[in-house]
Amino acid sequence: DVCSSDLDVGGAKAGPSDIIVLTPSVEKQDIPGYKVSAGPLKASGGGYEVELRLDGPPLKKGKVEGNVQLLVKAKAKNKCNGDVSGDGKAVYNVPVSY
């Protein structure tokens, strides 16, 4: 699981209660022999979690290493006027070692 706290959405920090749309996607991957996909983001402990799935041959401990670049897009709703922001984007580099 990958965790993060507040996201930058439209130039302002937004926490889990402000976010109305979260979309993770795998931008790049460097794990030979495997295809990586991202599940939905979930609020957890004041931050967010996403599960990454590796599809390919059975995992063998000490044999799977690489990196995943995860792009997260978010929209937030202003509590005062109800306006919805444009997409905020954040890129996370996730090392994978098993």
N, C-alpha and C positions, 0 to 999 in steps of 0.2 A: 504494500500500500504506500502511496505517496501522500504526504500531508502538507498543507499550507494554511497560513492564517489569512488575514484580510487580503482581498484582491484590489488592484487599482482599476476602478471602473469609471471611465470618463474623467480621469484626473482626480478622483476622490477615492478614499479608502472605503470599502463596503464590506461589512461582515455578513455572516450567514443569514441574519434576519432581513437584510436589505436586498439580497440577491433573489432575482426571480427566474433567471435562466442561466444555467451552467452547462457548457458543452466542451468536453475534453476530446481531443483527437491526437493520434500519433502522427507527428510531422515527419520524423526520421527515425530509423532504427538501425542498429548495427549489432545484431545478434545472429551470427551465421546459422542458417538452417531453421530459423524460427520466424513466424509472422506474429507481430505484436498488435494487440487491440486493447482499447481502453473501455472500461465500463463507465457507468454514470458516476458523477461526482456526488458525494454525500457529505452533509454537514456532520462534523464529529469533533467533540472537545474544543469548540471555539475555532476550528479550522475546517479543512475539507480532506476527504480521502477519495482515492480512485484506485480501482483494482486493475492491474495490467495483466493480460492473458497472453501466454506464449503458446502458439500452436505449432507443432512440429513433432519430431521424434521424442520418445520418453526422456524426461530430464535425468541426467546423471550428475550427481554431486561432484563439483570440481571441474565440470566440463562446459558449463554455460556461463559465458561472460560477454558483456557488451554494454551498449548505451541506448537509451530511448529518449527522444526529444518529444515532449508532450506539450501541445498547445492547448490552453484553456481560454475559452471565450466566456464572458459573463455580461449580463445586463442587470442593472439595479433599478429599483423604483424609489423615487424621492418620497419620503414619508410626509413631507409638508404639502406638496402639490400634486403628487401622483404621477409626475412625469417619469418616463422610462429613458434611461441613458442609452447612448450608442454602445457598441461592443467594446468592452475592455478586454485586453488580451495579455496573457502572461505565458512565457515559455519556461518550462522546467526541464533540465537535463537530469535524467535518472540513470545512475549506474546500476547494472544488473550483474550479480555474481552469485552463482549457486554451485 
